[in-house]
């Protein structure tokens, strides 16, 4: 519900900005999918020779609403249902053990996109509402450790891509996005317990989520603002 309220607020922002530009503003909706690398980055763990990060990944799918104006500029609101993970090789015991994390989030993004010459660049904030965080220690069942992590993660997103195919109202696009989460994934309870690897180091260092993903999106332009004369009101004309 929180994610839906944020999404609706951002949608109102899009409409307000579009009204300020009015002439030439058009709207599209779309569906998209993403897949890539996810990492729980922690300097203490990187420096610990007994614990190694494994290459881990995640995926997501969602919907997008965009307002485009002044030819090359646009504002996008997106909702993504995303998964991520991180595996650690733990050599603190005689036998190497695997620490395996999997998590699910509901992500809301508000992005500025600049388009031109068949490509685009985008940047903006993301808030992730954590649904669950599961952890499996090798040889034991997977358990929910969400109580040791923050329930919201705030990130910055930077992306770029290209248009693959389409027409004036229908487009297929692909791109790459980089995500960096600010603050700490781990809450105070998790910090006291030594999460994410149950190890208390001499000095505490926060854990940040870093992601690099490939995106594929399909968009449909459904309408634009127009008026017949200066005296008429602006109207949303559906294509």
VENZICOR-V612119 format. One record per helix or strand of 3 or more residues. SS is the DSSP state (a for helix, b for strand). FROM is the first residue (numbers start at 1). TO is the last residue. If there is no record, write none. Layout:
SS_FROM_TO ; SS_FROM_TO
//
This chain:
a_2_21 ; b_26_41 ; a_43_47 ; b_51_54 ; b_56_69 ; b_73_90 ; b_97_116 ; b_119_137 ; a_146_148 ; b_152_166 ; b_170_182 ; a_188_192 ; b_208_226 ; b_235_238
//
